[in-house]
Amino acid sequence: MVGTDALPDSFLLQCYRYYESLGIAVRWAEPTEESPFYSMIVRFDDIGERGTTVDLELCFIPGMELLAQEGVYILQSFAALAEGVSPDKAAELLHAAAYINMQLPLGAFGLYADSGTLYFKHNTMLHRAWLTEETSVNGVDRQNGLVLHQLYQYAEPLIDVAEGRKTAEEVLRDALV
């Protein structure tokens, strides 16, 4: 489902080249049947005390042709943080995530109930005129810096809840200190 409008994909490719030029671990994903869109994956290492590795995937949400005709695109930033969270941990995890989400300036942590995947997600609405500006890649990089900061602060405590090492109350208490 790769669209005929090349701007979103060329913008992602600009971001990819920017990160690559900085020596940041980044990879380019071609469309597949399962994921019918281009995406860029930025790898962040050493998050938290345990040095968790997180892949932040950026892609333009497909199926938004009517918006694209108006020059509007939605860039999604998504990171899967833990897979297979046990259903008996879900309520506790969602309680902790709800508290943390109120503190975030952008994006949210969540849980896919069917797969038990703990994730972080943020969508940004971007206009064609902005995507073609020289500073647009730097703008997305700054946003990713804020996302990275939030992952450093909150990913590991939420993973601890997902794995049963902490309760939501402990995460909330630690966040207040």
Secondary structure, 3 states (H helix, E strand, C coil): CCCCCCHHHHHHHHHHHHHHHCCCCEEEECCCCCCCCCEEEEEEEEECCCCEEEEEEEEECCCCHHHHHCCEEEEEEEEEEECCCCHHHHHHHHHHHHHHHHHCCCCEEEEECCCCEEEEEEEEEEEHHHHCCCCHHHHHHHHHHHHHHHHHHHHHHHHHHHCCCCCHHHHHHHHHC
